[in-house]
């Protein structure tokens, strides 16, 4: 007799669990193993006795660390008393403190001291590395004017994807141009000059980056421009600009020897920045520019290769180590200038956010946890205010409210970072609910996290809360994605219920309809404004595809009489119309060079095939019944749906649709 989970669902056998297919849990051998000839290995493991921080003897979801609002003063203690404990948790906390506080205090002090890494014995570069560095410099200055233009595109089109603002990025290009101008004066021996410059960059990168409280932003940027961290940072921003450029044809007509497509140039930038990261590994020092480079490199990888590319996840491990070191170096924070401290907060916030983004996409545990990182809210200031003189800066800070939000209704990059922290905190709890092997009282805890997410939304300043009935404004392209992120929290929570408790399908379908309607409204706004489709393409892929997938599967379930949703919840004719429009939009809002293009086109083909099937008279019957958790299928990471007889649902639908497509709606 097999064991069962706390939610009553039978455990799968080991071969089915590892293959991630539905198991009938029959004894002594399940039908899947009989069919696949694996009867000898069909065994059932008992329910593990592990506990998570969502089990009854651990803090509840509402007691998990949540982002608190930043203080308006930069030198004040931020985010104190993050966790609130119930009575049982107080006892747990008290026992831990009385029994282990002294021991862990000593260990913590030793560990924090070990985080300051200056590495006096940095490895020396060999001749090949110096030559490779010279080739990188040649590549950088071959199209320097073009690269400067693309960097401006990156900052303007996608400001939340760049941890530095326009002024600092421009300062890096100015510093590099000055250095190159001095070298180019001796044109006869330019190659030797580049080799000497490459050697000097290695030497400078091996030295600790000295910082004084009175250092100006321009001085700091000039210093990092002569290090491999700065060179790599330039390449990543250029690569982002290439991916976001809307008029590549005009660039090719005005520039010689430019790659035919922008993805080729972005791929070169990926390779160049990765080489710079390898150069940085020769010196084991940890500093803010290294964190900036890693952050931008991961963003570039997701743009070029998609969020399912394993390199982004591996580099995220390096970024998590870097930001952990920086965020726990409290003594150093007293010696660095204000602008660098605020940029560090934005770096940590950005790293925390992209960690939850990739973990949610891949279905993996996050690498950056709120429990162990000193995550602080950046002040809601513009880049110009961060870099301004003290009097101007203090005047701007005085205009913030007591929680650190601006009071002028300005939707800037800092506001996005602050909201990303709030969303990331909720996503971390959702991932815990989704991935933990054992969750007690799952429906109750899902409801608690959902209520917390709704409260976070309602507590935002009014100018950041967009609603579908709101009039169109210049900030809609930013506010609508924020609204979608909060809707997606509920989507993920309902998907957890469907997958793990076989409940919540009505809520999942309802929120999917809201997401799809919002995506179509966003597409309409972008088309009407003629401002480009990167923003809408990203949101169509990240939010629209999962929601459309749920609705398409629900249509299939109803056609197979495997759904009991009332007509008031699922508006069939309206859903068919919207899915048809969305599938047609997917052909162009996600451009062919985008990293998520193939994922979106695969989803488009499946959605179209399902629509073909339900609109066809007397379609061929499915080979077997749909699994009960089919609505929870993750459409973004390539998860397959296996019918009871082992058939791949999507492949079967695509094949059967090809034979009956003639005369259909498509």
Buried (B, 14 or more C-beta within 10 A) or exposed (E): EBEEBBBEBBBBBBBBEEBEBBBBBBEEBBBBBEEBEBEEEBEBEEBEEEBBBBBEEBBBBBBBBBBBBBBBBBEEEBBEEBBEBEEBBEEBEEEEEEEEEEEEEEEEEEEBEEBEEEEEEBEEBEEEBBBBBBBBBEBBBEBBEBBBBBBBBBBEBBBBBBBBBBBBBBBBBBBBBEBBEEBEEEEEEBEEBBBBBBBEBBBBBBEEBEBEEEBEBBEBBBBBBBBBBBBBBBBBBBBBBBBBBBEBEEBBEEEEEBBEBBBBBBBBBBBBBBBBBEBBEBBBBBBBBBBBBBBBBBBBBBBBBBBBBEBBBEBBEBBBBBBBBBBBBEEBBEEBBBBBBBBBBBBBBBBBBBBBBBBBBBEBEBBBBBEEBBBBBBBBBBBEBBBBEEEEBBEBBEEBEEBBBBEEEBBBBBBBBBBBBBBBBBBBBBBBBBBBEBBBBBBEBBBBBBEBBBEBBEEBBEBBBBEEEEEEEEBBBBBBBBBBBBBBBBBBBBBBBBBBBBBBBBBBBBBBBBBBBBBBBBBBBBEEEEBBBBBBBBBBBBBBBBBBBBBBBBBBBBBBEBBEBEEEEBEBEEBBEBBBBBBEBBEEBBBEBBBBBEBBBBBBBBBBBBBBBBBBEEBEEBEBEBBBBBBBBBBBBEEEBBBBEBBEBBEBBBEBBEEBBEEBEB
